[in-house]
């Protein structure tokens, strides 16, 4: 079995499908050149994600702490997402060492399980946070939402709890076999059973429904229910938030869909899709850790991320209060706003 695709389910699927005619020569067809190309691709991507992800997410966490006084809602959600991705980036160290060591896992069974658990936990946590953030924004004017001072923290904690539960299959299925960190959903270690295949299909379908389909539906309905923003600052903030939501589906969608298709209707996936499509989807999923900070910088136009200080739920009134606080600190007179 190939250990190239080292953090996701389809490496174990390949092992399960070897007895089928169309998959009998999978391992034999993977040449040393192909293995070298995949290994170098992973090493380059892991290096970039580690450097950018750790650095940029740390900067976002730091700036969010500073901006939290002026706009606690937006800064709190951004900081929670950055914390999630920061932890996920750190776990990529094991995957980098795994690829560097020619896909031989020498780091213990616990790290094998935790590496996959943190990766999928980051996926579920991100989808849950983006979904709950969308819901809270849609009902921001409701009285109970305004009375709850720690509502955002409660929702964020709830999203982390959901992610911790939904990522649990990695703790039970991930193990070391023949010096490789792979998934095995069979209780019988000697052979593949029908129950093991059913468990595998259940897990990948669950990841598709709860990690992709349901969040997409929630965000779309929340967008339809939310009020249209009129001021320029609101539009800029809305564009950035919309961009990070879209990027989540762009970077996680291919991996989730392809693994589900392979586990459920594998006869429709050719050998080229197994060899090139899934590794490419894996690389995109890994890269999601550093995408959000890049979006903040590109769309925000500044590393200061001043767009977070604007509270879209209060609009101009919040902006006036901020100007009043600033003028009182420096003893400048407050001039009337032109709008």
Phi and psi in degrees as GROMACS dihedral restraints (atoms count N, CA, C in turn):
[ dihedral_restraints ]
;  ai    aj    ak    al  type     phi  dphi    fc
    3     4     5     6     1   -77.3    20    10
    4     5     6     7     1   136.8    20    10
    6     7     8     9     1  -101.3    20    10
    7     8     9    10     1    15.0    20    10
    9    10    11    12     1   -63.2    20    10
   10    11    12    13     1   -46.0    20    10
   12    13    14    15     1   -92.7    20    10
   13    14    15    16     1    86.3    20    10
   15    16    17    18     1   -94.1    20    10
   16    17    18    19     1    -5.0    20    10
   18    19    20    21     1  -123.7    20    10
   19    20    21    22     1     9.7    20    10
   21    22    23    24     1  -133.4    20    10
   22    23    24    25     1  -179.9    20    10
   24    25    26    27     1   -78.5    20    10
   25    26    27    28     1   -23.3    20    10
   27    28    29    30     1   -73.9    20    10
   28    29    30    31     1   -12.3    20    10
   30    31    32    33     1   -67.8    20    10
   31    32    33    34     1   -38.1    20    10
   33    34    35    36     1   -73.7    20    10
   34    35    36    37     1   -29.3    20    10
   36    37    38    39     1   -65.2    20    10
   37    38    39    40     1   -40.9    20    10
   39    40    41    42     1   -57.1    20    10
   40    41    42    43     1   -41.4    20    10
   42    43    44    45     1   -64.3    20    10
   43    44    45    46     1   -38.9    20    10
   45    46    47    48     1   -71.6    20    10
   46    47    48    49     1   -28.1    20    10
   48    49    50    51     1   -94.1    20    10
   49    50    51    52     1     5.2    20    10
   51    52    53    54     1   -62.7    20    10
   52    53    54    55     1   -29.5    20    10
   54    55    56    57     1   -74.9    20    10
   55    56    57    58     1   -14.1    20    10
   57    58    59    60     1   -82.1    20    10
   58    59    60    61     1   145.4    20    10
   60    61    62    63     1   -55.4    20    10
   61    62    63    64     1   -44.9    20    10
   63    64    65    66     1   -72.5    20    10
   64    65    66    67     1   -11.4    20    10
   66    67    68    69     1  -112.8    20    10
   67    68    69    70     1     6.0    20    10
   69    70    71    72     1   -65.2    20    10
   70    71    72    73     1   -30.6    20    10
   72    73    74    75     1  -107.2    20    10
   73    74    75    76     1    22.1    20    10
   75    76    77    78     1   -61.3    20    10
   76    77    78    79     1   -51.1    20    10
   78    79    80    81     1   -65.2    20    10
   79    80    81    82     1   -37.8    20    10
   81    82    83    84     1   -68.4    20    10
   82    83    84    85     1   -28.7    20    10
   84    85    86    87     1   -80.1    20    10
   85    86    87    88     1   -15.9    20    10
   87    88    89    90     1   -81.7    20    10
   88    89    90    91     1   103.1    20    10
   90    91    92    93     1   -80.3    20    10
   91    92    93    94     1   169.2    20    10
   93    94    95    96     1   -63.7    20    10
   94    95    96    97     1   -34.9    20    10
   96    97    98    99     1   -63.9    20    10
   97    98    99   100     1   -42.3    20    10
   99   100   101   102     1   -63.9    20    10
  100   101   102   103     1   -44.6    20    10
  102   103   104   105     1   -61.6    20    10
  103   104   105   106     1   -39.1    20    10
  105   106   107   108     1   -65.1    20    10
  106   107   108   109     1   -42.3    20    10
  108   109   110   111     1   -64.0    20    10
  109   110   111   112     1   -44.6    20    10
  111   112   113   114     1   -64.7    20    10
  112   113   114   115     1   -42.2    20    10
  114   115   116   117     1   -62.2    20    10
  115   116   117   118     1   -45.8    20    10
  117   118   119   120     1   -65.9    20    10
  118   119   120   121     1   -36.7    20    10
  120   121   122   123     1   -61.7    20    10
  121   122   123   124     1   -45.8    20    10
  123   124   125   126     1   -64.2    20    10
  124   125   126   127     1   -41.7    20    10
  126   127   128   129     1   -61.7    20    10
  127   128   129   130     1   -42.5    20    10
  129   130   131   132     1   -66.0    20    10
  130   131   132   133     1   -46.3    20    10
  132   133   134   135     1   -65.8    20    10
  133   134   135   136     1   -44.2    20    10
  135   136   137   138     1   -61.9    20    10
  136   137   138   139     1   -39.1    20    10
  138   139   140   141     1   -63.5    20    10
  139   140   141   142     1   -45.9    20    10
  141   142   143   144     1   -63.8    20    10
  142   143   144   145     1   -45.3    20    10
  144   145   146   147     1   -65.0    20    10
  145   146   147   148     1   -40.6    20    10
  147   148   149   150     1   -62.5    20    10
  148   149   150   151     1   -48.0    20    10
  150   151   152   153     1   -66.9    20    10
  151   152   153   154     1   -52.0    20    10
  153   154   155   156     1   -70.8    20    10
  154   155   156   157     1   -43.2    20    10
  156   157   158   159     1   -62.9    20    10
  157   158   159   160     1   -50.3    20    10
  159   160   161   162     1   -64.7    20    10
  160   161   162   163     1   -46.2    20    10
  162   163   164   165     1   -66.5    20    10
  163   164   165   166     1   -52.4    20    10
  165   166   167   168     1   -69.7    20    10
  166   167   168   169     1   -39.0    20    10
  168   169   170   171     1   -67.2    20    10
  169   170   171   172     1   -34.6    20    10
  171   172   173   174     1   -65.2    20    10
  172   173   174   175     1   -41.2    20    10
  174   175   176   177     1   -62.9    20    10
  175   176   177   178     1   -42.0    20    10
  177   178   179   180     1   -63.3    20    10
  178   179   180   181     1   -41.8    20    10
  180   181   182   183     1   -61.1    20    10
  181   182   183   184     1   -44.5    20    10
  183   184   185   186     1   -63.3    20    10
  184   185   186   187     1   -47.6    20    10
  186   187   188   189     1   -67.5    20    10
  187   188   189   190     1   -36.4    20    10
  189   190   191   192     1   -62.5    20    10
  190   191   192   193     1   -37.2    20    10
  192   193   194   195     1   -62.8    20    10
  193   194   195   196     1   -37.0    20    10
  195   196   197   198     1   -72.2    20    10
  196   197   198   199     1   -37.9    20    10
  198   199   200   201     1   -81.6    20    10
  199   200   201   202     1   -10.1    20    10
  201   202   203   204     1   -63.5    20    10
  202   203   204   205     1   -27.4    20    10
  204   205   206   207     1   -67.4    20    10
  205   206   207   208     1   -39.9    20    10
  207   208   209   210     1   -82.3    20    10
  208   209   210   211     1   -35.6    20    10
  210   211   212   213     1  -141.2    20    10
  211   212   213   214     1    81.9    20    10
  213   214   215   216     1   -63.7    20    10
  214   215   216   217     1   -29.4    20    10
  216   217   218   219     1   -69.5    20    10
  217   218   219   220     1   -59.3    20    10
  219   220   221   222     1   -64.0    20    10
  220   221   222   223     1   -45.2    20    10
  222   223   224   225     1   -63.2    20    10
  223   224   225   226     1   -34.9    20    10
  225   226   227   228     1   -65.9    20    10
  226   227   228   229     1   -44.8    20    10
  228   229   230   231     1   -66.0    20    10
  229   230   231   232     1   -42.7    20    10
  231   232   233   234     1   -63.7    20    10
  232   233   234   235     1   -41.3    20    10
  234   235   236   237     1   -65.5    20    10
  235   236   237   238     1   -39.7    20    10
  237   238   239   240     1   -63.8    20    10
  238   239   240   241     1   -42.4    20    10
  240   241   242   243     1   -63.3    20    10
  241   242   243   244     1   -41.2    20    10
  243   244   245   246     1   -65.5    20    10
  244   245   246   247     1   -39.1    20    10
  246   247   248   249     1   -62.6    20    10
  247   248   249   250     1   -43.4    20    10
  249   250   251   252     1   -59.7    20    10
  250   251   252   253     1   -47.2    20    10
  252   253   254   255     1   -73.1    20    10
  253   254   255   256     1   -29.5    20    10
  255   256   257   258     1   -63.9    20    10
  256   257   258   259     1   -45.5    20    10
  258   259   260   261     1   -63.9    20    10
  259   260   261   262     1   -40.9    20    10
  261   262   263   264     1   -63.5    20    10
  262   263   264   265     1   -38.7    20    10
  264   265   266   267     1   -63.6    20    10
  265   266   267   268     1   -40.0    20    10
  267   268   269   270     1   -63.2    20    10
  268   269   270   271     1   -37.4    20    10
  270   271   272   273     1   -67.9    20    10
  271   272   273   274     1   -18.4    20    10
  273   274   275   276     1   -68.2    20    10
  274   275   276   277     1   -15.9    20    10
  276   277   278   279     1   -55.3    20    10
  277   278   279   280     1   -42.7    20    10
  279   280   281   282     1   -65.5    20    10
  280   281   282   283     1   -38.9    20    10
  282   283   284   285     1   -67.3    20    10
  283   284   285   286     1   -36.0    20    10
  285   286   287   288     1   -63.7    20    10
  286   287   288   289     1   -46.2    20    10
  288   289   290   291     1   -65.1    20    10
  289   290   291   292     1   -34.7    20    10
  291   292   293   294     1   -62.4    20    10
  292   293   294   295     1   -47.0    20    10
  294   295   296   297     1   -67.8    20    10
  295   296   297   298     1   -39.7    20    10
  297   298   299   300     1   -63.7    20    10
  298   299   300   301     1   -32.7    20    10
  300   301   302   303     1   -91.6    20    10
  301   302   303   304     1    28.2    20    10
  303   304   305   306     1    57.5    20    10
  304   305   306   307     1    38.5    20    10
  306   307   308   309     1    58.7    20    10
  307   308   309   310     1    42.9    20    10
  309   310   311   312     1  -114.6    20    10
  310   311   312   313     1   120.7    20    10
  312   313   314   315     1   -92.4    20    10
  313   314   315   316     1   113.2    20    10
  315   316   317   318     1  -119.2    20    10
  316   317   318   319     1    27.7    20    10
  318   319   320   321     1  -118.9    20    10
  319   320   321   322     1    15.1    20    10
  321   322   323   324     1    92.0    20    10
  322   323   324   325     1   157.5    20    10
  324   325   326   327     1   -70.0    20    10
  325   326   327   328     1   -35.5    20    10
  327   328   329   330     1   -63.3    20    10
  328   329   330   331     1   -44.9    20    10
  330   331   332   333     1   -68.1    20    10
  331   332   333   334     1   -30.8    20    10
  333   334   335   336     1   -62.3    20    10
  334   335   336   337     1   -45.5    20    10
  336   337   338   339     1   -69.5    20    10
  337   338   339   340     1   -44.5    20    10
  339   340   341   342     1   -66.7    20    10
  340   341   342   343     1   -34.9    20    10
  342   343   344   345     1   -60.3    20    10
  343   344   345   346     1   -47.7    20    10
  345   346   347   348     1   -70.0    20    10
  346   347   348   349     1   -38.5    20    10
  348   349   350   351     1   -61.3    20    10
  349   350   351   352     1   -44.3    20    10
  351   352   353   354     1   -67.7    20    10
  352   353   354   355     1   -38.1    20    10
  354   355   356   357     1   -62.7    20    10
  355   356   357   358     1   -50.7    20    10
  357   358   359   360     1   -72.5    20    10
  358   359   360   361     1   -30.2    20    10
  360   361   362   363     1   -62.8    20    10
  361   362   363   364     1   -38.0    20    10
  363   364   365   366     1   -64.9    20    10
  364   365   366   367     1   -39.6    20    10
  366   367   368   369     1   -62.5    20    10
  367   368   369   370     1   -51.2    20    10
  369   370   371   372     1   -66.4    20    10
  370   371   372   373     1   -36.9    20    10
  372   373   374   375     1   -65.2    20    10
  373   374   375   376     1   -42.5    20    10
  375   376   377   378     1   -63.8    20    10
  376   377   378   379     1   -45.9    20    10
  378   379   380   381     1   -64.8    20    10
  379   380   381   382     1   -39.7    20    10
  381   382   383   384     1   -67.3    20    10
  382   383   384   385     1   -42.1    20    10
  384   385   386   387     1   -66.2    20    10
  385   386   387   388     1   -43.0    20    10
  387   388   389   390     1   -64.7    20    10
  388   389   390   391     1   -36.1    20    10
  390   391   392   393     1   -69.4    20    10
  391   392   393   394     1   -47.8    20    10
  393   394   395   396     1   -68.4    20    10
  394   395   396   397     1   -34.0    20    10
  396   397   398   399     1   -63.0    20    10
  397   398   399   400     1   -41.4    20    10
  399   400   401   402     1   -62.9    20    10
  400   401   402   403     1   -42.3    20    10
  402   403   404   405     1   -65.4    20    10
  403   404   405   406     1   -45.7    20    10
  405   406   407   408     1   -63.9    20    10
  406   407   408   409     1   -34.4    20    10
  408   409   410   411     1   -68.6    20    10
  409   410   411   412     1   -35.6    20    10
  411   412   413   414     1   -69.0    20    10
  412   413   414   415     1   -31.9    20    10
  414   415   416   417     1  -110.2    20    10
  415   416   417   418     1    27.8    20    10
  417   418   419   420     1   -65.8    20    10
  418   419   420   421     1   -24.5    20    10
  420   421   422   423     1   -87.6    20    10
  421   422   423   424     1    -7.4    20    10
  423   424   425   426     1   -69.1    20    10
  424   425   426   427     1   142.3    20    10
  426   427   428   429     1   -59.9    20    10
  427   428   429   430     1   -42.3    20    10
  429   430   431   432     1   -65.9    20    10
  430   431   432   433     1   -31.5    20    10
  432   433   434   435     1   -69.5    20    10
  433   434   435   436     1   -37.7    20    10
  435   436   437   438     1   -72.4    20    10
  436   437   438   439     1   -30.4    20    10
  438   439   440   441     1   -76.5    20    10
  439   440   441   442     1   -27.0    20    10
  441   442   443   444     1   -82.7    20    10
  442   443   444   445     1   102.7    20    10
  444   445   446   447     1   -68.7    20    10
  445   446   447   448     1   -34.0    20    10
  447   448   449   450     1  -104.3    20    10
  448   449   450   451     1    26.9    20    10
  450   451   452   453     1   -61.2    20    10
  451   452   453   454     1   -43.3    20    10
  453   454   455   456     1   -64.3    20    10
  454   455   456   457     1   -40.8    20    10
  456   457   458   459     1   -65.3    20    10
  457   458   459   460     1   -36.6    20    10
  459   460   461   462     1   -65.3    20    10
  460   461   462   463     1   -44.2    20    10
  462   463   464   465     1   -65.0    20    10
  463   464   465   466     1   -39.6    20    10
  465   466   467   468     1   -65.4    20    10
  466   467   468   469     1   -44.1    20    10
  468   469   470   471     1   -62.2    20    10
  469   470   471   472     1   -37.5    20    10
  471   472   473   474     1   -64.8    20    10
  472   473   474   475     1   -39.8    20    10
  474   475   476   477     1   -65.6    20    10
  475   476   477   478     1   -38.6    20    10
  477   478   479   480     1   -66.2    20    10
  478   479   480   481     1   -37.5    20    10
  480   481   482   483     1   -65.3    20    10
  481   482   483   484     1   -44.5    20    10
  483   484   485   486     1   -58.5    20    10
  484   485   486   487     1   -45.3    20    10
  486   487   488   489     1   -63.2    20    10
  487   488   489   490     1   -40.9    20    10
  489   490   491   492     1   -62.3    20    10
  490   491   492   493     1   -35.4    20    10
  492   493   494   495     1   -77.0    20    10
  493   494   495   496     1   -46.5    20    10
  495   496   497   498     1   -69.7    20    10
  496   497   498   499     1   -23.2    20    10
  498   499   500   501     1   -86.7    20    10
  499   500   501   502     1    -1.0    20    10
  501   502   503   504     1   -59.2    20    10
  502   503   504   505     1   -31.6    20    10
  504   505   506   507     1   -53.5    20    10
  505   506   507   508     1   -29.4    20    10
  507   508   509   510     1   -65.9    20    10
  508   509   510   511     1   -30.8    20    10
  510   511   512   513     1   -70.8    20    10
  511   512   513   514     1   -27.7    20    10
  513   514   515   516     1   -94.5    20    10
  514   515   516   517     1   -32.0    20    10
  516   517   518   519     1   -94.0    20    10
  517   518   519   520     1   -27.6    20    10
  519   520   521   522     1   -76.8    20    10
  520   521   522   523     1   128.3    20    10
  522   523   524   525     1  -156.7    20    10
  523   524   525   526     1   170.0    20    10
  525   526   527   528     1   -97.1    20    10
  526   527   528   529     1   123.4    20    10
  528   529   530   531     1  -132.1    20    10
  529   530   531   532     1   123.7    20    10
  531   532   533   534     1    54.5    20    10
  532   533   534   535     1    42.9    20    10
  534   535   536   537     1    66.8    20    10
  535   536   537   538     1    18.8    20    10
  537   538   539   540     1  -122.9    20    10
  538   539   540   541     1   143.5    20    10
  540   541   542   543     1   -90.6    20    10
  541   542   543   544     1   107.1    20    10
  543   544   545   546     1  -132.5    20    10
  544   545   546   547     1   173.3    20    10
  546   547   548   549     1   -97.8    20    10
  547   548   549   550     1   138.1    20    10
  549   550   551   552     1  -142.7    20    10
  550   551   552   553     1   109.1    20    10
  552   553   554   555     1   -93.6    20    10
  553   554   555   556     1     8.4    20    10
  555   556   557   558     1   -94.7    20    10
  556   557   558   559     1   136.5    20    10
  558   559   560   561     1   -74.6    20    10
  559   560   561   562     1   -27.8    20    10
  561   562   563   564     1   -85.4    20    10
  562   563   564   565     1   114.3    20    10
  564   565   566   567     1   -78.3    20    10
  565   566   567   568     1   -10.4    20    10
  567   568   569   570     1   -92.3    20    10
  568   569   570   571     1   -24.8    20    10
  570   571   572   573     1  -152.2    20    10
  571   572   573   574     1   164.9    20    10
  573   574   575   576     1   -86.3    20    10
  574   575   576   577     1   128.8    20    10
  576   577   578   579     1  -113.0    20    10
  577   578   579   580     1   163.5    20    10
  579   580   581   582     1   -65.4    20    10
  580   581   582   583     1   -35.8    20    10
  582   583   584   585     1   -63.8    20    10
  583   584   585   586     1   -37.1    20    10
  585   586   587   588     1   -65.3    20    10
  586   587   588   589     1   -40.5    20    10
  588   589   590   591     1   -65.9    20    10
  589   590   591   592     1   -38.7    20    10
  591   592   593   594     1   -64.3    20    10
  592   593   594   595     1   -42.1    20    10
  594   595   596   597     1   -61.9    20    10
  595   596   597   598     1   -42.0    20    10
  597   598   599   600     1   -60.8    20    10
  598   599   600   601     1   -47.6    20    10
  600   601   602   603     1   -63.2    20    10
  601   602   603   604     1   -38.0    20    10
  603   604   605   606     1   -62.9    20    10
  604   605   606   607     1   -42.4    20    10
  606   607   608   609     1   -66.6    20    10
  607   608   609   610     1   -46.6    20    10
  609   610   611   612     1   -69.9    20    10
  610   611   612   613     1   -34.5    20    10
  612   613   614   615     1   -68.7    20    10
  613   614   615   616     1   -39.1    20    10
  615   616   617   618     1   -61.7    20    10
  616   617   618   619     1   -40.2    20    10
  618   619   620   621     1   -66.0    20    10
  619   620   621   622     1   -35.3    20    10
  621   622   623   624     1   -68.4    20    10
  622   623   624   625     1   -44.9    20    10
  624   625   626   627     1   -70.6    20    10
  625   626   627   628     1   -48.9    20    10
  627   628   629   630     1   -88.6    20    10
  628   629   630   631     1   -20.0    20    10
  630   631   632   633     1  -100.1    20    10
  631   632   633   634     1   -14.3    20    10
  633   634   635   636     1  -132.8    20    10
  634   635   636   637     1   -58.9    20    10
  636   637   638   639     1   -68.8    20    10
  637   638   639   640     1   -51.8    20    10
  639   640   641   642     1   -63.9    20    10
  640   641   642   643     1   -45.5    20    10
  642   643   644   645     1   -58.9    20    10
  643   644   645   646     1   -39.1    20    10
  645   646   647   648     1   -62.6    20    10
  646   647   648   649     1   -41.4    20    10
  648   649   650   651     1   -66.4    20    10
  649   650   651   652     1   -43.0    20    10
  651   652   653   654     1   -64.1    20    10
  652   653   654   655     1   -45.1    20    10
  654   655   656   657     1   -66.3    20    10
  655   656   657   658     1   -36.8    20    10
  657   658   659   660     1   -67.3    20    10
  658   659   660   661     1   -45.8    20    10
  660   661   662   663     1   -66.3    20    10
  661   662   663   664     1   -36.8    20    10
  663   664   665   666     1   -66.2    20    10
  664   665   666   667     1   -36.0    20    10
  666   667   668   669     1   -64.8    20    10
  667   668   669   670     1   -40.2    20    10
  669   670   671   672     1   -67.6    20    10
  670   671   672   673     1   -32.8    20    10
  672   673   674   675     1   -83.9    20    10
  673   674   675   676     1   -20.7    20    10
  675   676   677   678     1   -75.8    20    10
  676   677   678   679     1   152.3    20    10
  678   679   680   681     1   -75.6    20    10
  679   680   681   682     1   146.3    20    10
  681   682   683   684     1   -74.2    20    10
  682   683   684   685     1   133.9    20    10
  684   685   686   687     1   -86.5    20    10
  685   686   687   688     1   141.8    20    10
  687   688   689   690     1  -108.8    20    10
  688   689   690   691     1   -35.9    20    10
  690   691   692   693     1   -75.3    20    10
  691   692   693   694     1   158.2    20    10
  693   694   695   696     1   -65.7    20    10
  694   695   696   697     1   -40.6    20    10
  696   697   698   699     1   -64.2    20    10
  697   698   699   700     1   -37.6    20    10
  699   700   701   702     1   -64.3    20    10
  700   701   702   703     1   -42.0    20    10
  702   703   704   705     1   -64.2    20    10
  703   704   705   706     1   -41.2    20    10
  705   706   707   708     1   -64.6    20    10
  706   707   708   709     1   -44.1    20    10
  708   709   710   711     1   -64.5    20    10
  709   710   711   712     1   -41.1    20    10
  711   712   713   714     1   -64.7    20    10
  712   713   714   715     1   -36.5    20    10
  714   715   716   717     1   -64.2    20    10
  715   716   717   718     1   -41.7    20    10
  717   718   719   720     1   -66.2    20    10
  718   719   720   721     1   -45.0    20    10
  720   721   722   723     1   -64.3    20    10
  721   722   723   724     1   -40.5    20    10
  723   724   725   726     1   -64.0    20    10
  724   725   726   727     1   -37.7    20    10
  726   727   728   729     1   -65.4    20    10
  727   728   729   730     1   -40.4    20    10
  729   730   731   732     1   -71.5    20    10
  730   731   732   733     1   -31.3    20    10
  732   733   734   735     1   -66.9    20    10
  733   734   735   736     1   -44.9    20    10
  735   736   737   738     1   -64.0    20    10
  736   737   738   739     1   -40.9    20    10
  738   739   740   741     1   -63.3    20    10
  739   740   741   742     1   -32.9    20    10
  741   742   743   744     1   -59.6    20    10
  742   743   744   745     1   -47.2    20    10
  744   745   746   747     1   -70.6    20    10
  745   746   747   748     1   -34.0    20    10
  747   748   749   750     1   -66.1    20    10
  748   749   750   751     1   -40.7    20    10
  750   751   752   753     1   -88.1    20    10
  751   752   753   754     1   -29.7    20    10
  753   754   755   756     1   -97.4    20    10
  754   755   756   757     1   -25.2    20    10
  756   757   758   759     1   -55.1    20    10
  757   758   759   760     1   -52.1    20    10
  759   760   761   762     1   -58.0    20    10
  760   761   762   763     1   -42.4    20    10
  762   763   764   765     1   -66.6    20    10
  763   764   765   766     1   -43.4    20    10
  765   766   767   768     1   -66.0    20    10
  766   767   768   769     1   -45.0    20    10
  768   769   770   771     1   -67.0    20    10
  769   770   771   772     1   -45.6    20    10
  771   772   773   774     1   -65.6    20    10
  772   773   774   775     1   -41.2    20    10
  774   775   776   777     1   -66.7    20    10
  775   776   777   778     1   -35.3    20    10
  777   778   779   780     1   -67.3    20    10
  778   779   780   781     1   -43.4    20    10
  780   781   782   783     1   -63.9    20    10
  781   782   783   784     1   -38.5    20    10
  783   784   785   786     1   -68.0    20    10
  784   785   786   787     1   -35.3    20    10
  786   787   788   789     1   -78.6    20    10
  787   788   789   790     1   -24.4    20    10
  789   790   791   792     1  -105.9    20    10
  790   791   792   793     1   -45.0    20    10
  792   793   794   795     1  -130.1    20    10
  793   794   795   796     1    57.7    20    10
  795   796   797   798     1   -62.8    20    10
  796   797   798   799     1   -21.6    20    10
  798   799   800   801     1   -67.5    20    10
  799   800   801   802     1   -16.9    20    10
  801   802   803   804     1   -87.7    20    10
  802   803   804   805     1    -7.2    20    10
  804   805   806   807     1   -99.7    20    10
  805   806   807   808     1   121.3    20    10
  807   808   809   810     1   -81.2    20    10
  808   809   810   811     1   176.2    20    10
  810   811   812   813     1   -64.5    20    10
  811   812   813   814     1   -37.6    20    10
  813   814   815   816     1   -64.0    20    10
  814   815   816   817     1   -35.3    20    10
  816   817   818   819     1   -66.6    20    10
  817   818   819   820     1   -38.2    20    10
  819   820   821   822     1   -67.1    20    10
  820   821   822   823     1   -38.2    20    10
  822   823   824   825     1   -82.9    20    10
  823   824   825   826     1   -32.8    20    10
  825   826   827   828     1  -121.1    20    10
  826   827   828   829     1   -37.0    20    10
  828   829   830   831     1   -67.3    20    10
  829   830   831   832     1   -48.3    20    10
  831   832   833   834     1   -68.9    20    10
  832   833   834   835     1   -41.7    20    10
  834   835   836   837     1   -60.8    20    10
  835   836   837   838     1   -38.2    20    10
  837   838   839   840     1   -64.7    20    10
  838   839   840   841     1   -41.0    20    10
  840   841   842   843     1   -65.7    20    10
  841   842   843   844     1   -36.5    20    10
  843   844   845   846     1   -62.7    20    10
  844   845   846   847     1   -44.1    20    10
  846   847   848   849     1   -61.8    20    10
  847   848   849   850     1   -40.9    20    10
  849   850   851   852     1   -65.0    20    10
  850   851   852   853     1   -41.0    20    10
  852   853   854   855     1   -64.3    20    10
  853   854   855   856     1   -40.3    20    10
  855   856   857   858     1   -64.5    20    10
  856   857   858   859     1   -37.1    20    10
  858   859   860   861     1   -71.7    20    10
  859   860   861   862     1    -8.9    20    10
  861   862   863   864     1   -63.4    20    10
  862   863   864   865     1   -21.6    20    10
  864   865   866   867     1   -62.8    20    10
  865   866   867   868     1   -29.1    20    10
  867   868   869   870     1  -109.8    20    10
  868   869   870   871     1     3.6    20    10
  870   871   872   873     1   -76.5    20    10
  871   872   873   874     1   -41.9    20    10
  873   874   875   876     1   -58.4    20    10
  874   875   876   877     1   -48.9    20    10
  876   877   878   879     1   -60.1    20    10
  877   878   879   880     1   -35.5    20    10
  879   880   881   882     1   -65.0    20    10
  880   881   882   883     1   -37.6    20    10
  882   883   884   885     1   -65.1    20    10
  883   884   885   886     1   -41.3    20    10
  885   886   887   888     1   -58.3    20    10
  886   887   888   889     1   -41.9    20    10
  888   889   890   891     1   -73.3    20    10
  889   890   891   892     1   -43.4    20    10
  891   892   893   894     1   -69.3    20    10
  892   893   894   895     1   -46.6    20    10
  894   895   896   897     1   -80.7    20    10
  895   896   897   898     1   -33.3    20    10
  897   898   899   900     1   -77.0    20    10
  898   899   900   901     1   -26.9    20    10
  900   901   902   903     1    77.8    20    10
  901   902   903   904     1     3.2    20    10
  903   904   905   906     1  -159.0    20    10
  904   905   906   907     1   146.5    20    10
  906   907   908   909     1   -72.3    20    10
  907   908   909   910     1   -15.2    20    10
  909   910   911   912     1   -72.9    20    10
  910   911   912   913     1   -21.6    20    10
  912   913   914   915     1    52.0    20    10
  913   914   915   916     1    53.1    20    10
  915   916   917   918     1   -67.1    20    10
  916   917   918   919     1   -17.1    20    10
  918   919   920   921     1   -61.9    20    10
  919   920   921   922     1   -20.7    20    10
  921   922   923   924     1   -72.3    20    10
  922   923   924   925     1   -23.6    20    10
  924   925   926   927     1   -75.2    20    10
  925   926   927   928     1   -12.1    20    10
  927   928   929   930     1   -87.7    20    10
  928   929   930   931     1   123.5    20    10
  930   931   932   933     1   -94.1    20    10
  931   932   933   934     1   105.6    20    10
  933   934   935   936     1   -68.4    20    10
  934   935   936   937     1   -17.3    20    10
  936   937   938   939     1   -79.5    20    10
  937   938   939   940     1   -18.6    20    10
  939   940   941   942     1  -118.1    20    10
  940   941   942   943     1   -14.4    20    10
  942   943   944   945     1    58.1    20    10
  943   944   945   946     1  -128.0    20    10
  945   946   947   948     1   -65.5    20    10
  946   947   948   949     1   -33.6    20    10
  948   949   950   951     1   -62.8    20    10
  949   950   951   952     1   -40.4    20    10
  951   952   953   954     1   -66.6    20    10
  952   953   954   955     1   -38.5    20    10
  954   955   956   957     1   -65.5    20    10
  955   956   957   958     1   -38.1    20    10
  957   958   959   960     1   -64.6    20    10
  958   959   960   961     1   -41.6    20    10
  960   961   962   963     1   -65.0    20    10
  961   962   963   964     1   -36.0    20    10
  963   964   965   966     1   -66.5    20    10
  964   965   966   967     1   -41.9    20    10
  966   967   968   969     1   -64.5    20    10
  967   968   969   970     1   -37.6    20    10
  969   970   971   972     1   -64.7    20    10
  970   971   972   973     1   -41.9    20    10
  972   973   974   975     1   -65.3    20    10
  973   974   975   976     1   -40.5    20    10
  975   976   977   978     1   -66.9    20    10
  976   977   978   979     1   -40.4    20    10
  978   979   980   981     1   -69.3    20    10
  979   980   981   982     1   -33.5    20    10
  981   982   983   984     1   -69.2    20    10
  982   983   984   985     1   -31.8    20    10
  984   985   986   987     1   -70.6    20    10
  985   986   987   988     1   -34.6    20    10
  987   988   989   990     1  -105.9    20    10
  988   989   990   991     1     4.0    20    10
  990   991   992   993     1    61.7    20    10
  991   992   993   994     1    33.9    20    10
  993   994   995   996     1   -94.4    20    10
  994   995   996   997     1   148.6    20    10
  996   997   998   999     1   -71.9    20    10
  997   998   999  1000     1   151.2    20    10
  999  1000  1001  1002     1   -94.7    20    10
 1000  1001  1002  1003     1   119.8    20    10
 1002  1003  1004  1005     1   -93.3    20    10
 1003  1004  1005  1006     1   147.8    20    10
 1005  1006  1007  1008     1   -64.7    20    10
 1006  1007  1008  1009     1   144.9    20    10
 1008  1009  1010  1011     1   -71.8    20    10
 1009  1010  1011  1012     1   145.5    20    10
 1011  1012  1013  1014     1   -77.4    20    10
 1012  1013  1014  1015     1     5.0    20    10
